[in-house]
Amino acid sequence: MSKPRATPDAPRRSNRVRAVADLVPDVGRVAFRKFGFIQSAVLSRWSEIVGERYAGVSSPESIRFPRGERSNGVLSLVVQGAHAPMMQHIAPEIVDRVNRFFGYPAVARVAIRQGEVTRPAKPTAPLPAAPIPAELGDSLRAIVDPELRAVLEGLAAGVAAPVLKLGKID
């Protein structure tokens, strides 16, 4: 008996373990493209792109490009009521920041629509479990990113925690 041939449209199987973080962009890509996003990172990293002040009152809705192009698009934003004139005033700065994020002139203008903006819940900082050894603490203080430093401190505390020793059963 011969093996069935794979169709050209079928995804290739890798027969290896893959991290979920590697799979999520592939799963979300279809949904994001359907609604106008070429990259889901614009939505998930909006507060990094425009800053906390503007991200609290606005949310990207879609990026629409001219037919057959991937530049000079229109970024559609949902903005809370009275903040729309302010966002219209800083639209050139938003265009500049989004283009800097992409690395090329992806957005040419911003279209603003008033509506309700849902704010994501802020994650709470984990409490330190155990004191970090001095030799690890010095190297962790040099890390600038607070999220990365907190994760590495938690990892260091877990490694430094005393291991429970089980006694032998007689």
Buried (B, 14 or more C-beta within 10 A) or exposed (E): EEEEEEEEEEEEEEEEEEEEEEEEEEEBBEEBEEEBBBBBBBBEEBBEBBEEEBBBBBBBBBBEBEEEEEEEBBBBBBBBEEBBEBBEEBBEEBBEBBBEBBEEEBBBEBEBEBBEBEEEEEEEEEEEEEEBEEEBEEEBEEBEEEEEBBEBBBEBBEEBEEEEEEEEEE
